[in-house]
Amino acid sequence: MYQTKLSLSCKTPKYKQIIQSIINDIERGILKVDEQLPSINELSEEHLLARDTVERAYRELKEQGYIVSVHGKGYFVASNEIKKIKVLLVFNKLSSYKKIIYYAFLKGLGDKATVDLQIHHYDAHLFEEIINKNLGKYNYYVIMPHFFHGADKKEYMPAIKRIPKEELVILDKDLPGLEGKYLAVYQDFSKDIFKALESAVDLLAKYQKLVLIFPFCEHYPIEIMQGFRLFCNCYNKDFAILENTFDEIPSPGTAYLVVEETDLADIIKKSRGLDLTLGQDIGIISFNETTSKELLDITVVTTDFEVMGFMAATLLLERKHAKVKNPFQVIRRGSL
């Protein structure tokens, strides 16, 4: 006998949970056309619900065309017509790179889904509010779990754990402490940075010092610093980590790993003012590929944001629960 999935801890009304559980299972093919549903009495007894609650859920399901009632026999799945999957996409911010992911994700889904986008702005409390308000309303919840530096896991993990694992998709940054099978397309920031710098060790050999320009106020993953430190320690490189380039005066024999484009522009401008040649006197590696960096001949370390969005959409449609590391690479150019 088919069983609906209800959560006692969920704030969503029980009749809405019944509706969403049945719709989800119809759309996933768990419930087949003409399959019989539990009777109102059976469902109310199973979950200790009032008959009115179950009746209201079944009535709305009938109105939406998902089920039909047959006099004297009960309730049945009305149609196996493919309906669009409903997806909630929750980003930490909407930068130019996140837009690439967003549009690639939409392209990958095509006309098979409708997508709503919300932004949590690194705020764990706002994230929790978004999730609590929307649980049970979507087939999939695609989230980017980037939060303020120092945010306690207790502030956001409970909300993530309330999302059924088969409905959860994590993008950009995985959560190693999260148990269960869920879909993730992610970067491993620490290992990615280490391996990227290691792959360019021949170009870095002529520089005595490496400097990471890491703006703490922008809430970039601290794993970037960890990978940078690990590389410098392993290869005996003198190094420094600066929040910005305001007081930095480029000097020969120094290579910069720059996260923000404003800092990149500042280093280039200062270097030109001091007649320092990029790739000879000083080196520059910038985060994330852009057309302007290609034109300026700037070496970059970058993930493929388009692949990330498209892959997440493809695996979601295939109902996979795999964890896939997104490609990350160094593009060698004249600035190093």
BALOBA-1460 file (C-alpha; in Angstrom, 3 decimals):
// residues 336
<rec num="1" residu="m" x="0.000" y="0.000" z="0.000"/>
<rec num="2" residu="y" x="1.279" y="3.439" z="-0.925"/>
<rec num="3" residu="q" x="2.368" y="5.616" z="2.020"/>
<rec num="4" residu="t" x="2.571" y="9.405" z="2.079"/>
<rec num="5" residu="k" x="5.543" y="11.139" z="3.685"/>
<rec num="6" residu="l" x="4.723" y="13.659" z="6.404"/>
<rec num="7" residu="s" x="7.015" y="15.464" z="8.848"/>
<rec num="8" residu="l" x="5.882" y="16.204" z="12.383"/>
<rec num="9" residu="s" x="8.574" y="18.890" z="12.767"/>
<rec num="10" residu="c" x="7.708" y="20.702" z="9.528"/>
<rec num="11" residu="k" x="5.732" y="23.923" z="9.915"/>
<rec num="12" residu="t" x="3.877" y="23.330" z="6.625"/>
<rec num="13" residu="p" x="0.193" y="22.398" z="7.262"/>
<rec num="14" residu="k" x="-0.433" y="18.661" z="7.072"/>
<rec num="15" residu="y" x="-2.933" y="18.893" z="4.222"/>
<rec num="16" residu="k" x="-0.313" y="20.724" z="2.141"/>
<rec num="17" residu="q" x="2.274" y="18.068" z="3.013"/>
<rec num="18" residu="i" x="-0.124" y="15.378" z="1.769"/>
<rec num="19" residu="i" x="-0.685" y="17.309" z="-1.470"/>
<rec num="20" residu="q" x="3.025" y="17.851" z="-2.128"/>
<rec num="21" residu="s" x="3.991" y="14.287" z="-1.188"/>
<rec num="22" residu="i" x="1.503" y="12.818" z="-3.658"/>
<rec num="23" residu="i" x="2.383" y="15.316" z="-6.419"/>
<rec num="24" residu="n" x="6.112" y="14.625" z="-5.962"/>
<rec num="25" residu="d" x="5.586" y="10.872" z="-6.179"/>
<rec num="26" residu="i" x="3.400" y="11.213" z="-9.281"/>
<rec num="27" residu="e" x="6.003" y="13.398" z="-10.982"/>
<rec num="28" residu="r" x="8.838" y="11.023" z="-10.021"/>
<rec num="29" residu="g" x="6.921" y="8.007" z="-11.310"/>
<rec num="30" residu="i" x="6.572" y="6.382" z="-7.872"/>
<rec num="31" residu="l" x="2.799" y="6.628" z="-8.229"/>
<rec num="32" residu="k" x="1.570" y="5.274" z="-11.566"/>
<rec num="33" residu="v" x="-1.526" y="6.216" z="-13.537"/>
<rec num="34" residu="d" x="-4.660" y="4.483" z="-12.193"/>
<rec num="35" residu="e" x="-2.854" y="3.438" z="-8.991"/>
<rec num="36" residu="q" x="-5.139" y="3.534" z="-5.967"/>
<rec num="37" residu="l" x="-4.399" y="5.881" z="-3.074"/>
<rec num="38" residu="p" x="-5.121" y="5.157" z="0.599"/>
<rec num="39" residu="s" x="-8.682" y="5.923" z="1.620"/>
<rec num="40" residu="i" x="-9.442" y="8.988" z="3.711"/>
<rec num="41" residu="n" x="-9.905" y="6.780" z="6.773"/>
<rec num="42" residu="e" x="-6.649" y="4.881" z="6.158"/>
<rec num="43" residu="l" x="-4.623" y="8.039" z="5.688"/>
<rec num="44" residu="s" x="-6.125" y="9.825" z="8.693"/>
<rec num="45" residu="e" x="-5.519" y="6.784" z="10.931"/>
<rec num="46" residu="e" x="-1.960" y="6.260" z="9.628"/>
<rec num="47" residu="h" x="-0.892" y="9.804" z="10.500"/>
<rec num="48" residu="l" x="-3.351" y="10.513" z="13.333"/>
<rec num="49" residu="l" x="-5.024" y="13.255" z="11.307"/>
<rec num="50" residu="a" x="-8.558" y="14.599" z="11.267"/>
<rec num="51" residu="r" x="-10.662" y="13.380" z="8.318"/>
<rec num="52" residu="d" x="-11.206" y="16.986" z="7.289"/>
<rec num="53" residu="t" x="-7.443" y="17.396" z="6.774"/>
<rec num="54" residu="v" x="-7.223" y="14.448" z="4.380"/>
<rec num="55" residu="e" x="-10.465" y="15.396" z="2.625"/>
<rec num="56" residu="r" x="-9.145" y="18.911" z="1.991"/>
<rec num="57" residu="a" x="-5.901" y="17.518" z="0.531"/>
<rec num="58" residu="y" x="-7.722" y="15.086" z="-1.760"/>
<rec num="59" residu="r" x="-10.190" y="17.769" z="-2.833"/>
<rec num="60" residu="e" x="-7.371" y="20.100" z="-3.895"/>
<rec num="61" residu="l" x="-5.554" y="17.270" z="-5.673"/>
<rec num="62" residu="k" x="-8.757" y="16.550" z="-7.621"/>
<rec num="63" residu="e" x="-9.140" y="20.237" z="-8.511"/>
<rec num="64" residu="q" x="-5.558" y="20.313" z="-9.797"/>
<rec num="65" residu="g" x="-6.186" y="17.219" z="-11.912"/>
<rec num="66" residu="y" x="-3.780" y="14.876" z="-10.164"/>
<rec num="67" residu="i" x="-6.328" y="12.379" z="-8.843"/>
<rec num="68" residu="v" x="-9.898" y="11.254" z="-9.521"/>
<rec num="69" residu="s" x="-12.492" y="9.661" z="-7.238"/>
<rec num="70" residu="v" x="-14.480" y="6.617" z="-8.301"/>
<rec num="71" residu="h" x="-17.730" y="6.126" z="-6.390"/>
<rec num="72" residu="g" x="-17.596" y="3.084" z="-4.168"/>
<rec num="73" residu="k" x="-13.949" y="2.353" z="-4.981"/>
<rec num="74" residu="g" x="-11.818" y="5.278" z="-3.791"/>
<rec num="75" residu="y" x="-9.176" y="7.652" z="-5.133"/>
<rec num="76" residu="f" x="-6.847" y="6.977" z="-8.059"/>
<rec num="77" residu="v" x="-3.984" y="8.706" z="-9.856"/>
<rec num="78" residu="a" x="-5.638" y="10.560" z="-12.722"/>
<rec num="79" residu="s" x="-2.901" y="10.935" z="-15.283"/>
<rec num="80" residu="n" x="0.718" y="10.203" z="-15.995"/>
<rec num="81" residu="e" x="0.991" y="13.365" z="-18.047"/>
<rec num="82" residu="i" x="4.443" y="14.817" z="-17.540"/>
<rec num="83" residu="k" x="4.204" y="18.068" z="-15.609"/>
<rec num="84" residu="k" x="6.986" y="20.566" z="-15.170"/>
<rec num="85" residu="i" x="9.335" y="20.038" z="-12.246"/>
<rec num="86" residu="k" x="9.308" y="22.901" z="-9.755"/>
<rec num="87" residu="v" x="12.752" y="24.028" z="-8.574"/>
<rec num="88" residu="l" x="13.752" y="26.556" z="-5.927"/>
<rec num="89" residu="l" x="17.237" y="27.952" z="-6.511"/>
<rec num="90" residu="v" x="18.793" y="29.630" z="-3.437"/>
<rec num="91" residu="f" x="22.042" y="31.512" z="-4.159"/>
<rec num="92" residu="n" x="24.292" y="33.378" z="-1.720"/>
<rec num="93" residu="k" x="24.564" y="36.308" z="-4.157"/>
<rec num="94" residu="l" x="23.979" y="37.094" z="-7.821"/>
<rec num="95" residu="s" x="27.395" y="37.975" z="-9.256"/>
<rec num="96" residu="s" x="28.354" y="37.766" z="-12.918"/>
<rec num="97" residu="y" x="29.670" y="34.237" z="-12.323"/>
<rec num="98" residu="k" x="26.513" y="33.133" z="-10.521"/>
<rec num="99" residu="k" x="24.522" y="34.419" z="-13.488"/>
<rec num="100" residu="i" x="26.535" y="32.079" z="-15.733"/>
<rec num="101" residu="i" x="25.580" y="29.155" z="-13.487"/>
<rec num="102" residu="y" x="21.960" y="30.309" z="-13.392"/>
<rec num="103" residu="y" x="21.532" y="30.570" z="-17.155"/>
<rec num="104" residu="a" x="23.384" y="27.303" z="-17.787"/>
<rec num="105" residu="f" x="21.110" y="25.626" z="-15.234"/>
<rec num="106" residu="l" x="18.005" y="26.993" z="-16.988"/>
<rec num="107" residu="k" x="19.374" y="25.882" z="-20.353"/>
<rec num="108" residu="g" x="20.038" y="22.392" z="-19.012"/>
<rec num="109" residu="l" x="16.503" y="22.047" z="-17.667"/>
<rec num="110" residu="g" x="14.906" y="23.383" z="-20.844"/>
<rec num="111" residu="d" x="11.116" y="23.273" z="-20.797"/>
<rec num="112" residu="k" x="11.025" y="20.443" z="-18.263"/>
<rec num="113" residu="a" x="11.031" y="22.698" z="-15.200"/>
<rec num="114" residu="t" x="10.103" y="26.046" z="-13.751"/>
<rec num="115" residu="v" x="12.726" y="27.745" z="-11.556"/>
<rec num="116" residu="d" x="12.280" y="30.352" z="-8.820"/>
<rec num="117" residu="l" x="15.383" y="32.204" z="-7.603"/>
<rec num="118" residu="q" x="15.961" y="33.614" z="-4.116"/>
<rec num="119" residu="i" x="19.112" y="35.119" z="-2.545"/>
<rec num="120" residu="h" x="20.174" y="34.574" z="1.088"/>
<rec num="121" residu="h" x="23.068" y="37.099" z="1.041"/>
<rec num="122" residu="y" x="25.305" y="34.827" z="3.184"/>
<rec num="123" residu="d" x="22.794" y="35.239" z="6.052"/>
<rec num="124" residu="a" x="22.059" y="31.881" z="7.738"/>
<rec num="125" residu="h" x="18.896" y="33.229" z="9.367"/>
<rec num="126" residu="l" x="17.522" y="34.512" z="6.070"/>
<rec num="127" residu="f" x="18.425" y="31.173" z="4.479"/>
<rec num="128" residu="e" x="16.506" y="29.311" z="7.183"/>
<rec num="129" residu="e" x="13.507" y="31.585" z="6.648"/>
<rec num="130" residu="i" x="13.545" y="30.931" z="2.901"/>
<rec num="131" residu="i" x="13.725" y="27.162" z="3.368"/>
<rec num="132" residu="n" x="11.059" y="26.988" z="6.074"/>
<rec num="133" residu="k" x="8.690" y="29.125" z="4.016"/>
<rec num="134" residu="n" x="9.088" y="26.967" z="0.913"/>
<rec num="135" residu="l" x="9.386" y="23.388" z="2.193"/>
<rec num="136" residu="g" x="6.850" y="21.174" z="0.484"/>
<rec num="137" residu="k" x="6.246" y="23.612" z="-2.374"/>
<rec num="138" residu="y" x="8.973" y="22.412" z="-4.755"/>
<rec num="139" residu="n" x="10.273" y="19.159" z="-6.180"/>
<rec num="140" residu="y" x="13.911" y="20.211" z="-5.779"/>
<rec num="141" residu="y" x="15.840" y="22.707" z="-3.649"/>
<rec num="142" residu="v" x="19.126" y="23.821" z="-5.208"/>
<rec num="143" residu="i" x="21.260" y="25.704" z="-2.694"/>
<rec num="144" residu="m" x="24.659" y="27.399" z="-2.444"/>
<rec num="145" residu="p" x="25.755" y="26.972" z="1.202"/>
<rec num="146" residu="h" x="28.090" y="29.974" z="1.443"/>
<rec num="147" residu="f" x="27.562" y="31.944" z="4.667"/>
<rec num="148" residu="f" x="29.248" y="34.696" z="6.667"/>
<rec num="149" residu="h" x="32.740" y="33.838" z="7.950"/>
<rec num="150" residu="g" x="32.400" y="32.358" z="11.404"/>
<rec num="151" residu="a" x="28.772" y="31.350" z="10.915"/>
<rec num="152" residu="d" x="27.927" y="28.472" z="13.247"/>
<rec num="153" residu="k" x="26.768" y="25.323" z="11.461"/>
<rec num="154" residu="k" x="23.914" y="25.189" z="13.956"/>
<rec num="155" residu="e" x="22.532" y="28.296" z="12.252"/>
<rec num="156" residu="y" x="22.053" y="26.713" z="8.826"/>
<rec num="157" residu="m" x="22.500" y="22.914" z="8.988"/>
<rec num="158" residu="p" x="19.087" y="22.226" z="10.611"/>
<rec num="159" residu="a" x="17.342" y="23.969" z="7.707"/>
<rec num="160" residu="i" x="19.380" y="22.002" z="5.161"/>
<rec num="161" residu="k" x="18.673" y="18.734" z="6.962"/>
<rec num="162" residu="r" x="14.929" y="19.423" z="6.800"/>
<rec num="163" residu="i" x="15.125" y="19.214" z="3.011"/>
<rec num="164" residu="p" x="14.517" y="15.584" z="1.948"/>
<rec num="165" residu="k" x="17.788" y="14.261" z="0.529"/>
<rec num="166" residu="e" x="16.149" y="13.172" z="-2.717"/>
<rec num="167" residu="e" x="15.057" y="16.806" z="-3.233"/>
<rec num="168" residu="l" x="18.383" y="18.432" z="-2.273"/>
<rec num="169" residu="v" x="20.963" y="19.721" z="-4.770"/>
<rec num="170" residu="i" x="24.089" y="21.489" z="-3.498"/>
<rec num="171" residu="l" x="26.069" y="23.776" z="-5.782"/>
<rec num="172" residu="d" x="29.576" y="25.245" z="-5.628"/>
<rec num="173" residu="k" x="30.508" y="24.195" z="-2.076"/>
<rec num="174" residu="d" x="29.834" y="20.753" z="-0.606"/>
<rec num="175" residu="l" x="28.999" y="20.078" z="3.048"/>
<rec num="176" residu="p" x="31.160" y="17.116" z="4.148"/>
<rec num="177" residu="g" x="29.281" y="16.725" z="7.440"/>
<rec num="178" residu="l" x="25.928" y="16.259" z="5.709"/>
<rec num="179" residu="e" x="24.867" y="12.620" z="5.698"/>
<rec num="180" residu="g" x="22.730" y="10.773" z="3.167"/>
<rec num="181" residu="k" x="22.633" y="10.564" z="-0.616"/>
<rec num="182" residu="y" x="22.063" y="13.893" z="-2.328"/>
<rec num="183" residu="l" x="23.167" y="15.569" z="-5.537"/>
<rec num="184" residu="a" x="26.144" y="17.949" z="-5.385"/>
<rec num="185" residu="v" x="28.218" y="19.685" z="-8.061"/>
<rec num="186" residu="y" x="30.953" y="21.456" z="-6.167"/>
<rec num="187" residu="q" x="34.419" y="22.979" z="-5.977"/>
<rec num="188" residu="d" x="37.011" y="21.750" z="-3.484"/>
<rec num="189" residu="f" x="38.531" y="25.192" z="-2.959"/>
<rec num="190" residu="s" x="41.546" y="24.180" z="-0.880"/>
<rec num="191" residu="k" x="42.639" y="21.271" z="-3.080"/>
<rec num="192" residu="d" x="41.784" y="23.148" z="-6.273"/>
<rec num="193" residu="i" x="44.009" y="26.109" z="-5.391"/>
<rec num="194" residu="f" x="46.866" y="23.882" z="-4.233"/>
<rec num="195" residu="k" x="46.806" y="21.750" z="-7.389"/>
<rec num="196" residu="a" x="46.404" y="24.788" z="-9.640"/>
<rec num="197" residu="l" x="49.465" y="26.500" z="-8.152"/>
<rec num="198" residu="e" x="51.352" y="23.207" z="-8.213"/>
<rec num="199" residu="s" x="50.637" y="22.833" z="-11.926"/>
<rec num="200" residu="a" x="52.203" y="26.266" z="-12.496"/>
<rec num="201" residu="v" x="55.228" y="25.670" z="-10.245"/>
<rec num="202" residu="d" x="57.596" y="26.065" z="-13.214"/>
<rec num="203" residu="l" x="56.272" y="29.577" z="-13.893"/>
<rec num="204" residu="l" x="56.311" y="30.473" z="-10.188"/>
<rec num="205" residu="a" x="59.957" y="29.412" z="-9.780"/>
<rec num="206" residu="k" x="61.259" y="32.865" z="-10.748"/>
<rec num="207" residu="y" x="59.298" y="34.594" z="-7.972"/>
<rec num="208" residu="q" x="60.676" y="34.718" z="-4.428"/>
<rec num="209" residu="k" x="57.404" y="35.747" z="-2.778"/>
<rec num="210" residu="l" x="53.715" y="34.969" z="-3.325"/>
<rec num="211" residu="v" x="50.978" y="37.329" z="-2.136"/>
<rec num="212" residu="l" x="47.289" y="36.403" z="-1.902"/>
<rec num="213" residu="i" x="44.924" y="39.376" z="-2.052"/>
<rec num="214" residu="f" x="41.901" y="38.030" z="-0.184"/>
<rec num="215" residu="p" x="39.099" y="40.515" z="0.714"/>
<rec num="216" residu="f" x="37.663" y="39.102" z="3.950"/>
<rec num="217" residu="c" x="34.634" y="41.383" z="3.824"/>
<rec num="218" residu="e" x="33.403" y="39.700" z="0.614"/>
<rec num="219" residu="h" x="32.932" y="36.313" z="2.334"/>
<rec num="220" residu="y" x="34.930" y="34.236" z="-0.127"/>
<rec num="221" residu="p" x="35.604" y="30.644" z="1.010"/>
<rec num="222" residu="i" x="38.426" y="30.586" z="3.563"/>
<rec num="223" residu="e" x="39.531" y="27.280" z="2.003"/>
<rec num="224" residu="i" x="41.191" y="29.423" z="-0.694"/>
<rec num="225" residu="m" x="43.615" y="30.711" z="1.952"/>
<rec num="226" residu="q" x="44.174" y="27.197" z="3.263"/>
<rec num="227" residu="g" x="45.152" y="25.876" z="-0.166"/>
<rec num="228" residu="f" x="47.414" y="28.884" z="-0.767"/>
<rec num="229" residu="r" x="49.221" y="28.473" z="2.572"/>
<rec num="230" residu="l" x="49.647" y="24.751" z="2.018"/>
<rec num="231" residu="f" x="51.261" y="25.314" z="-1.371"/>
<rec num="232" residu="c" x="53.646" y="27.987" z="-0.050"/>
<rec num="233" residu="n" x="54.677" y="25.804" z="2.888"/>
<rec num="234" residu="c" x="55.158" y="22.711" z="0.735"/>
<rec num="235" residu="y" x="57.283" y="24.585" z="-1.819"/>
<rec num="236" residu="n" x="59.136" y="26.794" z="0.699"/>
<rec num="237" residu="k" x="57.799" y="30.043" z="-0.707"/>
<rec num="238" residu="d" x="57.788" y="33.260" z="1.273"/>
<rec num="239" residu="f" x="54.202" y="34.478" z="1.302"/>
<rec num="240" residu="a" x="51.744" y="37.039" z="2.603"/>
<rec num="241" residu="i" x="47.950" y="37.366" z="2.705"/>
<rec num="242" residu="l" x="46.541" y="40.873" z="2.335"/>
<rec num="243" residu="e" x="42.929" y="42.064" z="2.535"/>
<rec num="244" residu="n" x="43.374" y="44.576" z="-0.307"/>
<rec num="245" residu="t" x="46.006" y="46.335" z="-2.405"/>
<rec num="246" residu="f" x="45.613" y="49.838" z="-0.944"/>
<rec num="247" residu="d" x="49.049" y="49.972" z="0.713"/>
<rec num="248" residu="e" x="50.765" y="47.389" z="-1.468"/>
<rec num="249" residu="i" x="53.662" y="48.553" z="-3.646"/>
<rec num="250" residu="p" x="54.553" y="45.863" z="-6.212"/>
<rec num="251" residu="s" x="58.188" y="44.833" z="-6.107"/>
<rec num="252" residu="p" x="60.249" y="42.662" z="-8.463"/>
<rec num="253" residu="g" x="60.247" y="38.943" z="-7.648"/>
<rec num="254" residu="t" x="56.671" y="38.946" z="-6.321"/>
<rec num="255" residu="a" x="53.690" y="37.071" z="-7.766"/>
<rec num="256" residu="y" x="50.121" y="37.977" z="-6.808"/>
<rec num="257" residu="l" x="47.103" y="35.703" z="-6.578"/>
<rec num="258" residu="v" x="44.156" y="38.111" z="-6.820"/>
<rec num="259" residu="v" x="40.501" y="37.310" z="-6.054"/>
<rec num="260" residu="e" x="38.767" y="40.641" z="-6.771"/>
<rec num="261" residu="e" x="38.939" y="42.384" z="-10.143"/>
<rec num="262" residu="t" x="39.311" y="45.822" z="-8.495"/>
<rec num="263" residu="d" x="42.509" y="44.593" z="-6.824"/>
<rec num="264" residu="l" x="43.666" y="43.117" z="-10.121"/>
<rec num="265" residu="a" x="43.245" y="46.478" z="-11.828"/>
<rec num="266" residu="d" x="45.087" y="48.230" z="-8.994"/>
<rec num="267" residu="i" x="48.090" y="45.886" z="-9.165"/>
<rec num="268" residu="i" x="48.316" y="46.278" z="-12.952"/>
<rec num="269" residu="k" x="48.073" y="50.077" z="-12.704"/>
<rec num="270" residu="k" x="50.733" y="50.308" z="-9.972"/>
<rec num="271" residu="s" x="53.050" y="47.946" z="-11.848"/>
<rec num="272" residu="r" x="52.844" y="50.041" z="-14.996"/>
<rec num="273" residu="g" x="53.568" y="53.180" z="-12.960"/>
<rec num="274" residu="l" x="56.751" y="51.514" z="-11.661"/>
<rec num="275" residu="d" x="57.755" y="50.212" z="-15.132"/>
<rec num="276" residu="l" x="57.461" y="46.618" z="-13.941"/>
<rec num="277" residu="t" x="56.755" y="44.050" z="-16.647"/>
<rec num="278" residu="l" x="54.083" y="41.447" z="-16.011"/>
<rec num="279" residu="g" x="55.403" y="37.914" z="-16.359"/>
<rec num="280" residu="q" x="58.984" y="39.050" z="-15.832"/>
<rec num="281" residu="d" x="59.370" y="41.462" z="-12.924"/>
<rec num="282" residu="i" x="56.113" y="40.536" z="-11.192"/>
<rec num="283" residu="g" x="53.525" y="37.829" z="-11.730"/>
<rec num="284" residu="i" x="49.742" y="37.934" z="-11.578"/>
<rec num="285" residu="i" x="47.214" y="35.126" z="-11.317"/>
<rec num="286" residu="s" x="43.560" y="36.150" z="-11.218"/>
<rec num="287" residu="f" x="40.495" y="34.219" z="-10.129"/>
<rec num="288" residu="n" x="37.853" y="33.304" z="-12.704"/>
<rec num="289" residu="e" x="38.060" y="33.690" z="-16.449"/>
<rec num="290" residu="t" x="36.608" y="36.711" z="-18.281"/>
<rec num="291" residu="t" x="36.989" y="38.047" z="-21.799"/>
<rec num="292" residu="s" x="38.852" y="41.109" z="-20.507"/>
<rec num="293" residu="k" x="41.453" y="38.918" z="-18.762"/>
<rec num="294" residu="e" x="41.963" y="36.999" z="-21.979"/>
<rec num="295" residu="l" x="42.500" y="40.256" z="-23.869"/>
<rec num="296" residu="l" x="44.885" y="41.567" z="-21.166"/>
<rec num="297" residu="d" x="46.845" y="38.272" z="-21.258"/>
<rec num="298" residu="i" x="46.212" y="37.571" z="-17.552"/>
<rec num="299" residu="t" x="46.834" y="34.079" z="-16.186"/>
<rec num="300" residu="v" x="43.741" y="32.757" z="-14.390"/>
<rec num="301" residu="v" x="42.686" y="29.942" z="-12.093"/>
<rec num="302" residu="t" x="39.075" y="29.150" z="-12.775"/>
<rec num="303" residu="t" x="36.282" y="26.671" z="-12.513"/>
<rec num="304" residu="d" x="33.862" y="26.171" z="-15.399"/>
<rec num="305" residu="f" x="30.686" y="27.852" z="-14.162"/>
<rec num="306" residu="e" x="28.702" y="26.918" z="-17.250"/>
<rec num="307" residu="v" x="29.560" y="23.247" z="-16.793"/>
<rec num="308" residu="m" x="28.512" y="23.484" z="-13.134"/>
<rec num="309" residu="g" x="25.034" y="24.777" z="-13.945"/>
<rec num="310" residu="f" x="24.443" y="22.469" z="-16.891"/>
<rec num="311" residu="m" x="25.721" y="19.389" z="-15.064"/>
<rec num="312" residu="a" x="23.508" y="20.075" z="-12.045"/>
<rec num="313" residu="a" x="20.466" y="20.367" z="-14.324"/>
<rec num="314" residu="t" x="21.340" y="17.194" z="-16.239"/>
<rec num="315" residu="l" x="21.876" y="15.084" z="-13.115"/>
<rec num="316" residu="l" x="18.704" y="16.485" z="-11.552"/>
<rec num="317" residu="l" x="16.641" y="15.459" z="-14.575"/>
<rec num="318" residu="e" x="18.276" y="12.021" z="-14.478"/>
<rec num="319" residu="r" x="17.380" y="11.786" z="-10.751"/>
<rec num="320" residu="k" x="20.992" y="11.060" z="-9.828"/>
<rec num="321" residu="h" x="22.260" y="11.481" z="-6.267"/>
<rec num="322" residu="a" x="25.936" y="11.732" z="-7.148"/>
<rec num="323" residu="k" x="28.605" y="14.093" z="-5.830"/>
<rec num="324" residu="v" x="30.541" y="15.546" z="-8.749"/>
<rec num="325" residu="k" x="33.600" y="17.785" z="-8.456"/>
<rec num="326" residu="n" x="33.460" y="20.580" z="-11.010"/>
<rec num="327" residu="p" x="36.461" y="21.067" z="-13.361"/>
<rec num="328" residu="f" x="39.099" y="23.565" z="-12.182"/>
<rec num="329" residu="q" x="42.116" y="24.666" z="-14.180"/>
<rec num="330" residu="v" x="44.944" y="27.138" z="-14.753"/>
<rec num="331" residu="i" x="44.908" y="29.083" z="-18.008"/>
<rec num="332" residu="r" x="48.522" y="30.085" z="-18.637"/>
<rec num="333" residu="r" x="49.113" y="33.522" z="-20.093"/>
<rec num="334" residu="g" x="51.799" y="36.187" z="-20.211"/>
<rec num="335" residu="s" x="51.158" y="37.713" z="-16.749"/>
<rec num="336" residu="l" x="52.986" y="34.820" z="-15.065"/>
